[in-house]
Amino acid sequence: MKIRALAAAAAALALAAGAAQAQQGVSKTEITLGSIQDLSGPLAGFGKQLRMGMQLRVEEANEQGGVHGRKLKLLFEDSGYDPKKAVLAAQKLVNQDKIFMMVGHIGTAQNLAAMPVQFEKNVINFFPVTAAREMYEPFHRLKYSFAATYYDQIRLALPKLAKDKGAKKVCAIYQDDEFGLEVVRGAEDGLKTMGMAMGEKTSFKRGATDFSSQVARMKAAGCDLVVLGTIIRETIGTIGESRKTGFSPTFLGSSAAYTDLIHKLGGPAMNGLYATMTVVNPYLDDASQPVRFWATKYKTKFNEDPTVFSVYGYLVIDSFIRGAQKAGPNLSTDSFIKAMDTMVVPPDIFGSAEATFGPQKRLGNNLSRLSQITDGRWKVISEYVKP
């Protein structure tokens, strides 16, 4: 009997050891993470910046000994901003490379396509770079999101800006897809809190380059504040056309328009544009010494100026590290989730608002603030707007 008991105990220990070693993507010396970026498609510039920001934080962590003695290994795959390619990339990372977690995947449709592949293997989708509500709704234990939604950004910012500007007629020009519609929905619901309704609304197809008819409609309608459901080229095109025709309303964009490319490509005509945002665009001569130091470090390593997407990438990895450190030496999907259930991510040097997570809370916060292009650069002009 004693021999049987010893054998049973040994078997139990062996099973426990096997279970401890069975966590995909975690070995005694390494944690393997995966990220899907657009490295060859329409958002390749953003994908490159995200990748470099992530790499900088990974290298910093590894130079300091990693997380509980484990070095971080970060693998990238290219989706070309194509949901079908995102699925193939997820299959490779999850099933072949056996990643522990997907981090900072860019794009709404791309994330939605890839998540089922991940969830089937218990792989968390951590801090995707998209402000879509689907990144945390409906609730799923393997979803974690950091981006204030386009809907909430505009819903919270518009009423205050409209009041400050004394706007009488608020209108919208937007991309005719889910992104643009989310901006418009936020604007309409924000206006309702003021007892106002949206005035003129006009859309354009994705990829459009001529916005003369849309601007003419806004001008003819007498719009004095225009909400922009636009990204880069469309923001520049709309404002540029407006300036040419002498139409000068207040323009408000979402975080999709908060990029240094707006003023770099659009020039002085972009001065005055407002946009919702969270973290600052890191200029090399920033007034904040910590941001200036970080930006210089980034420029030294990559020989490129950092951007807001570089910051996003850096903070995605930084937040993962916080969660993994709190999870302890026995890192697993379950221990990471347990750590995140009481996680508080404090404000950082880039101005992020405090983020909190819980058993039923998968979006860190829904807060954003306003920035404006003044003298050819973004300047923060408001605190975080709370509901």
N, C-alpha and C positions, 0 to 999 in steps of 0.2 A: 504493500500500500504506500509505504514511504517513497519507494522508487517511482511509483505512478504519480504521486503528488509532486515530487521533484521534477519529473518529466513535464507535467502539466504546467508547473510554474515556469519552467524554461521555455516552453512553447508560448506561453502568454507574454513573456518578456521579449521573445523573438518577434511576435506579432506587433507588440508595442513599438519595438525598434523599427520594424518594417514600416509601420504607420507613420512614425516620426520622419522616416527618410522618404516617404512617398509623396510629400508635397511637391507638386510640379514647380520647377523653376527655382527651387531653393536647395542648395547643397551646403556642405560645411563651410565652404569658402566663398560662395557666390550667390547672388540673387539676379536672375535673368529677367529683364523687362523688355517689353516690345512696344513699338510705336509705329503707327501708319501715318505717313505724311504725303502731301502732294509735293513731289520733287520734280515733276515733269509736266504738270498741267497748268491750268489758269491761275492757281494760287501757289505756284512753285516758289515764288519769292517768300511768301509767308512760311511755307514748309521748311525752307532752308533756314530761316531765322529761328523757327521753333526748334529745329534739330540742334542748332549751335547753342541756343540757350540751355537746352537739356544737357548737352555734352559738357558744358562748362560746369554745371552743378554736379554732374556725375564725377567728373575729374576732381573737383574740390573734395567731394565726399571720400573718394578712394584714396586721395593723398592723406586724408585724416584717419585712414584705417577702415573705412567702410561703415557698415551698420552692424553692430554687435559682431565685429570681426569678419563680416562678409563683404566682399567688394561688389559693386554694382556693375552689371553687364547690360548694356542697352543696345538692342537690335532695331534697325529701321527697315521698313518696307515702303515702297512707293505705290500709291493708289492712282496717281495721275488725276485725282479728284473724281474718280469713276467708282460708283458703288460696287459694280461687278468686280473690279480689280481689288477693291477693299476687302471683299469676301475672300478672294484668293490669298491676299496678303494675310488676313486673319487666320485662315486655315494653315498657312505655312508657319506663322509665328506660334500658334496655339498647339498644333499637332506635330509639327516637325521640330521646331526650335524649343518647344515646351516652355514657353514663358510663364512666369509667375503672375504677371499683371500686364494689362494694356494701359499705356499712359499717354495722355496728350494727343489722342487721335483727332485729326482735323476733319471737320465737315459733318453736317447734319445727316444727309442721306448716307454718307459713307459709314458713320457710326451705327445708324439704324440697320444697315445691311450686315455689318460685322458682329454686332452684339450677340445674335443667336449662336454663332460659332463659338464665341467666348463662353457664354453662359452654360452651354452644354458641357464644358470642361471645367466649370467653376472658376473661371478667370474673370476677375473684376475689371470693369471699364472705369478707369480712374481719370477724372478731370479732363474729359474731351474738350477740344478747343472749338466749341460752338455754343451759341447762346440760345439754343432751342430748348423748349420745355421738356421735350421727350428724353433729354439726357438724365432727367430724374423723375419724370412722370411717364407712365404709372410707376408706382413704387416697385423697386426690385432691389434685393439685398446686395446685388453686385454692381449697382450704379452709384457713382459719386460724381457730383458736378460742382464746379466753382464759378461758373459764368452767370452773372446776373442776366436774365433773359431780355431779349430785345423788347418784348411786350412790357415788362416791368420798367425797363430803362425809360422808355418814352412815356408810359402811363404816369410815372412819378415826376419826371422832369418837365413835361410840357406845361402842366397847369401853372407852375411857378414862373416859367419863362414867359408864358403868354400874359400873365398878370403883370410881370415886371415891364414888359414891352407895351402894355396896353393894347394888345392885339384884338382886333375886332372881327377878323375873318381868318380862321386857321384852315389851311388847305394841305394837301398831301400829294406828292409824286412818288411812285413806288414801283419797284420791280415786281412784275406779275408772277410771283411764285410765293412759296410759304414764308420765306424770309421777309419779303416786302409786305405781305399780308399781316404778319405778326407786328411789324412796326405800325401799320395803320390801325390794327385792333387796339394796340396800346394807346395810340393817339386818341382814338374815339372814346375809349373808356376813361382816359384822363380828362378829356373835355367834359364828359358827363358830370364829373365832380364839380365842375364850374358852372353847370347849367348851360353849357354851350354844345353846339353840334358841329361836326366837320362841314366845312364849306365845299369847295371844289376838290374832287379826287381824280387823278389821272395816272395811268400806269404805262409801263413800257415793257417790251419783251427782253428777256435776258440776252445780253450781247448787243443791245442797241447802242448806236453811236450818235444819232441825231435826236436832240431833245427840243427842237425849235417849236414843234406843235404843242408839246406839253407845257413849255414855258409860256407860250402865247395864251393858252387857256388860263393859266394861273394869273397872268397879268390882266387879262380881260375880266376875270372874276373879281379883281381887286383884292387879292390875297395879301395880307400884310405879315403873315408868318407861315412858312412852308416847311412841313415835316418831310424829311427825305428818307425813303426806304431804299437807299442806294449804297453802293460799296465805293469803289475807287473811281473808275472811269466815269461812271454815271454821276457821281457827286461833282466831279470836276466839269463834266459836260453841261450839267444843269445850271450850275452857278456861273460858269463862263458864258453861256448863252444869255442868262439873265442880265449879267453885267453889260453885255453888248447892246441889249435892247432897252437899257435904262430901268430895268425892273429890279428893285432892291428891297425885297422883304427880309425879314429875319429868317435865316435857314437853320434848322435843327436836324442833325443826323444822329444815328445810333453809333454804338461802338464799332460797327462795321466800317464806318467812315473815319474812325479815330486812328489814323496812321500818318506817319511822316510823309508818305507818298502824296498825300493830298496837296500839301503846300510845296513839296519839291517839284511835282509835275504840273500843278495848277498855277503856281506863281502868285503874285500879289492879289489877283482876283479872288483868291480863296480867303483873304483876310475877312474876319467877321463871322465865319462859319462857327456854329456851336455844335458840339457832339457830346453824347453821353460817353462815359468812360469809367474805368476803375483805377488800374495802375497807370503811372505816368509813362510817357514816351521818354526814354533816357537819353538826354542830350549830353555830349561830352563836356560841355561847360555848364551843366546844371547847377542851380543855386545850392542844392543839397550836396554836401561833401561825400556822404556815403554813395549816393547815386553816381556822382562824378567819378569816384574811385572805381565803382563797379563797371561803369561804361568804358573807362580807360582800360581796365583789365580785359574786357571783352574785345575791344578794338585791338589791343596788343596781340591777343591770341588768334583772332580770325581776320585781322586786317580789314575789318568792315565796321561801320558805325552800328551799334545795337539799335533795335527798334522795340516797339511795344510787344511784338510777337517773340522777340528774344527774351523779354521779361516773362511772358506767359510760360515759355518753355522752361526757364530757370525755376519758376515758382511751382510748376507741376511736379518737378523732381524733388524740390525742397519739401513740398507737402507730403509726397510719398515717404521721404526719409523720416519726417516727423511721425507718421503713422507706424512705419516699420520699427522705429526706435521704441515707441511706446508699446508695440506688440511684444517686445522682448526677444530673447534669444531663440525661442521656439516659434519661429515665424511660419504662419500658415494663413490660408484664406480666412479661416475662422478667427484666428487670433488677431489678424489685421482688422477685421470687421469689428471685433469686440473693442479694440483700441479706438477705432474711429467713432464708436457709439458715444464716447465721452470726449471727443477731440475738440479742442479750441485752438484755432490757428490765429495767432495774434497779428495785428497790423505789422507791415514790413517797411523797408526803406522806400519802396515804390508807392506807398500810400494805400495798399489794400485795406479794405475794411475787415474787421474781425469776422472770422468764419467759424461756425459751430455745426457739428453734426450729431446725429442721434439715431436710435433704433428705427425711427420712422422719418428721419430728416436726412435727405441725400443731397440737398443744395446748401452750400455753405452760407450764403446770404444772397439776397436779391437786390442789394444796394448798388447804386451808381451815382456819379456826380457829373458836373458839367465842366467842359473845357472849351476854350475858344482859340481860334487861330488869330494871333495878334503879331504884327510885324514878322510874319513868315514862320511862326512856330506856335505849337500848342502851349497854352497856359491854363492851369486849373483855376476856375473862377467860383467854384462852389464847394461846400461840404457835401457829404453823402445825403441824398434826399430820402428821408424815411417815410413810409406809408402813413 
